[in-house]
Amino acid sequence: MRVDWRTDGRLWAFALSVLAYGAASAPAPPGIRPQELLVFSGIALFAGLTGPWRFFSGLELARAPLPVAAGSAIMVWLLWQGFMRGLWNGWGLTDMVRDIVPMLFLALPLLLAPLLARLDPHRSDRLADAAAVAGVLFTLRWWHDAGMALSAVGTSPLGEGRYYLLNSALVPFASVWLGLRATRWLLSPAPTRADWAQALLAAAGCLTCLLAQAATLHRAGLILSLLALGIGMGRWLWRRPALFISVFLLASAALVGVGARVAGVAALLADKTESVGLNNRVDEFLAVLDQVGRNPLSFLIGDGWGALVANPAVGWWRVSYTHSAASYFLLKLGALGLALMLGLAGLLAGLLARAARDMPMLLLAVAPSLLLGAFLHTSFKYLCFAILLSLATGRAYAGLYRR
């Protein structure tokens, strides 16, 4: 598909903003600093001036394909519902903004759909490469802060660091995407020197992210990343039995060499699971249910943007977040908002499932991060989560916008 120089320029702005995000920002930055303004500027250049206005005013509903129009209507309604409810309850402006900004991030997959859907697969892959490099940059910054303590892997857990950089959804994504890219380059019919160089760099990035997750005992992220990586690599190698056996033997030999480290990581993960279990996720949901269940109106439409909850997952501090999307949206938007968000999630999941055959590698790479954000972590509120969801849904929307 032909893309003019203006579109290419906007793509560069978006890619550079994603790289700047990984190089200088944080998954949950302490405030809006110059680096965050730079990232937001790049995304704004990509979206254009008229796109956000059409989206939030509802004008996009008349021209978008039905699935996109329905998703846009749900998102705009929930933004206003939470805003009006928060004003009615008199919540603080700062707390309200902390909820509204992540909701704007979640609107990106719908806002950017017309642009991302019209990209050819090569450009889409390059944007995914930029997101993966941003994940590696987050990880390298964490390794630098941790003093490059590789010897600690498998012996003692390392801390998360100041800005919790490894909580970024881009870190598991980079672990899988770069590993699969390396495999694909190496399995090309006649790999060139450039293919070998790219494969080695991608493999190094993949290993950097996996080791960081192992060092900090990110249980779900590490396990889901390894599972997705194994499925993706096995899918290609299974078609080549001789190569499959060779890779299996090499992996077994490598495992023997680092067996003590792997066993150490497994033991530390088991100890963490025994000591903290599910990190009070069930109690957290019950605390939200207890708060919004105080009267029928709160249960129906929630407490609005800016609402706080006494959260058992963080020592009963009153905070504005929870660790799963379901409990978060139940708190802020009530049963009605949660039902609408589940409808939107089902709509997007259906589009992704129908497009799975056209982008299996991308779906495998984003799956760990999307599952973590939806069920186990606060990353559903982060810009990085919205970027990955935008990349995946943009490819899925291709059939809608090219008809």
N, C-alpha and C positions, 0 to 999 in steps of 0.2 A: 504493500500500500504506500502510495506516495505521500510524504509529509513535507510541507513547505518549511522554509527557513524560520518563520515565526514560531511554528509549532516546535521545531527542533530547539529553538532558543528557550522556549518555555519548559521543555523537557530537561534541558541542561540546568535551568534554574531549580527545578524540582529535585533533580539528582544531587546537585551541589548543596541544597538545603538539607537533604537527608544525610549527606556526608558531614556537614557542619554539625548536625544534631549529634551524631556519634562522636565527633571529635571534641566538642566543647560543651555540649549541654548535658542533660541528665534525664532519666525516665520521668522523674517527678522533681523538677527543678525547684529550688527554694523561692524563686520569684521570677519575674520577667526581666531578664538581664539582656545585655546587647546581643549575646549569642542566640537567645531565644527569639529576639526581634529579627535577627538575620534568618533564622529557620522559618519563621512565620512569613517573612517577606518572600522567600523563595516559593513557598506553597501558594501565597496569594498571587504571585506572578503566573504560576502554572494555572490556577483556577480562573484568572482573568477578573475583570471588573464587573461584568454583567452576570456571570454565573451565580455567585452568592446571592445577589439581589433577586434573581429569578427564582432561586431555590427557596429562600426564606419568605418571600412574598407569596409563594404559591403559584407563580406564573409558569414554572417549569412543569406543573402537573398536566397542563394542556398539550404539551409537545413531547413529553417523555414517553417511552414504552410503558405499558401497563404495570409491570413489576416495579420499575423504577418510580413511577408516579405514586403507586400505593405505598412504597417505602418512604418516599419523600413526605407524603401526607402524614404518615405515622410519626415521623421524626419531628416535623414542624409542630404538630399537635402536642407532642410530649414536651418539647422545649417550652411552649407557652403554658401548658398545664403546670409544670413544675415551677415556672417563674411566678405565675399568679398565686399559686398555693404558698410559695415561700414568702411573697410579699404579704399575704393575708396573715401568716403566722409571725411576721415581724422578725425573720431571721437576719443575722448580720450580713452586710453586703459582701464582705470578704468570703464568708462561708458560702454564699450563693454563687459567687464567681468561681469558686473552687469546684462547684458542681456543673456550672454552665459550660465552662471551657472544655472539660472532657466530653460533654454531650455534643459540643460543636465538632470535636475530633471525630466522634462516631458518625457524624453526618458526612464526613469526607468521602466514604465509599459511594454515596449517592451523589454528592456534589461533583465529584471528579469522574463519575461514570461516563459522561459523553466524551471526555478527552481520552481516558485510558482505554475505552472500548474500541477506539478507532486506530490504536497502535498496532503495528505488525508484531508478530511473536519475537523478532529479534530485539526490537526496542523495548518490549515488555521485559524480556530477559535481562537487558542491560539495566533497567530500573531495579529489577530484583537484585542484580549484582551490586548496585549502589547500596541497597538496603542491607545486604549481607556484609559489605565492607563496613558500613556504619556499626553493625553488630560486633565486628572484629575490633573496631576502634574503641567501643565501650569496654570490651574485654581487655584490650591492651592497656587502657587507662587503669583498669582495676588491677591488673598484674603489676603495673608500675607502682601503684599505691601499696600493694601487698609486698613490695620488695622482691618481686620475681621469685617467690618462695616455692619453687617447683618441688623441692625436697619434702614439703609438707603434704603433698598429695598422697593420700592413703595412710598417713600417720596421725595427723591432727587436722581438724577443720580450720579453715581460714575465715576471717571476718568479712562482712559484706562491704565495708568501707563507708566513707562519708555519704556518698550520694546513691548508694545501692545501685550501682551501674549494671550489675548482672541481673537485676530485675527487669531489664528491658526485654520486650518481646523479640527484639532483633537478635538476641544472643542465641536462643534455641533455633531460630530461623537460620542464622548463619551456620550453625553446627550442621544442619541438614542440607541446606541449599548448596553450600560450598563443597560438602562431601559428594553430593550427587553430580555437581558440575565437574569435579575432578574425575569422577568415574566416567562421565560421558565423554570428556575430552580424551581420556586414555583409551576408551573403547571405540573411538572413531576408526573407520576403515584403514586410514593411513595417517596416524598422528604426526604432525610436524613438530619442529622444535618449539614453535610458539605454543602449540597444544600442550607439549610436555611442561613448558614453563608455567603456563596458566594452571595446569593441573597441580603442579607442585605447590604453587602459591595458594590455590584453593584448599588443598589438603592441609597445608600449614594453618590456614585460618580456621578450618573445621576443627583441627586438633586443639588449637588454642582455646576455642570456645568450650569444647567438651571437657578439657582439663580444668578450666575455671569452674564449670558447673560441678565437677567432681570435687574440687578443692573446697568449695563452699557448701557442699552437700545439698545442692538443689535437686531433691529427690525426683519429683515429678518431671521437671525440665530435662534432667539427664536421661531418665528412663524413656520418656516419650521421644526425645531426640534420637537416641540409639535405636529405638524401635522403628521410627520413620526412616532412618538412614539404612537400617538393615533391610526393610521392605523394598526401598528404592533400588539399592544395589543388587539385592537378590533378584529383583524383577528383570534387570538387564543380564546378570550373569547366568541366570537359569537357562537362558537361550543358548549359552555356550558352555556345554558341560566340561570341556577340558579346562577352560579358563576358570570356571567355577571351582573346580577341584584345586587348581593351582592357587587361587586366592584363598581358599579355605585352609590349605596347608600353610601358606605364608602367614595368615592371621593366627593360626594355631601356634606356629613357631614364635611369633611376636608375643602372643599371650603368655607363653612359657617364660619369655624373657622378663616380662613385667608382671608376672603372676602375683608376686607379693604385694605390689601396689594395687592391683585390681582387687585382691582379697581384702586389703586394708580399707579401700573405699567401700566395698560391700559391707564390711563389718561396721564401719562408721555410719553408713546409711541405716543399717539394722538397729544400731544403738539409738539413732535419732528417732526412728519410727517408734521404738519401744518407749522412749522418754516423752515425746510430744504428740504421738499419734497423728490426728488430723488437725492439730493446732486450734482446737475449739471451734471448728467451722460449724458444727451442728449447734453448739450453744450460741454462737453468733447469730445464726438464723432465728433461733428461738427468741433471742433478745429483741431482734427486729420485729418479729411477729407479736411479741408482748407489747411493744411500743405502739405499733400501728393498729393493734386490735383493741385499743382503749375505747373507740367509738366507731360506728359504721362509716362515717365520712372519711376518717383517717385511713381505715382499711381499704376503702374504695379508691381514693385518689392520693394517698400517702401524705407525707408531711412537707413535701416540696423541696426545691433546691435550697441548700443551706441547713437542712435538718441534721441534728447530731444524734448519736445513739451511744449509750453506755455499752461498750463493746468488750465482751469477755476475752476475745482473741488478743487484746492489747492491755490486759490488766484492768478492765472495766473503766478505762478512760473514756470520756465523751468525745467521740471523733466523728468526722463527716463521711467516713468510708467503711466499707465492709470488704471481705475477701472473696466474695462471689457476686457475679452480676445479678443473680436472682434476688439475693437479700438486699443488695444495694437499690435496685429499682423498686422493690417492694417498699422499702423505707421512703424513698423519695417520691414515687409515683403511684404507690398503692397497687391493689389487685388489677385495676384497669390498666395502669401503665405497664405493669409486668406482663399482662396478657398481650398488650400491643407490641411490647418488645419481643416477646416470644413469637408473635406473628411475623415480625420483621426478620427475626433470626431464622424462622422457618422458610421465609421467602428467599433469603440469601442462601440458605443451605440447599434449597431446591435448585437454584441457579447453578451453584457450585457443583452439585451432584450431576446435573445434566451436562456440564462442561468438563467433567473429570477426565474423559477420554482425551480431550484436547490439551490438557495441562496437568498430567499426573505428577510431574516433578514439583511444580509449584504448589500443588495441593498438599503433597506430602511434607514439603518444607514449612508451610504455614500452619499445618495441623497442630503440632505441639504447642505453639504460642497461642493459637486461638482457643484450644482446649484449656490451657492453663488460665487464660484471662477470663474465660466464661465460668469456670467452676472453682478455681483454687486460689486465685491471686487478684490483686488490685490492678493488674496491668491492663485490664479492659478500659481503664480510664486514661491510659497513656497515649501519646501521639504515635509511638512506635506500633502499638496494636492497630490503630486506625490506618497507618501506612500499609501494613501487611494485608489487612482486610480490603483496602482499596486496590492493591495490586491483584489480589485473587479475584475479587468481584469485577474489576475492570476487564480481566480476560474473559470472565463468564458472561459479561454483558456484550461481548463482541458480536454474537449472533443477533442480538436485539437491534444494534445500531448499524449493522451492515446489510440489513434486509432491504 
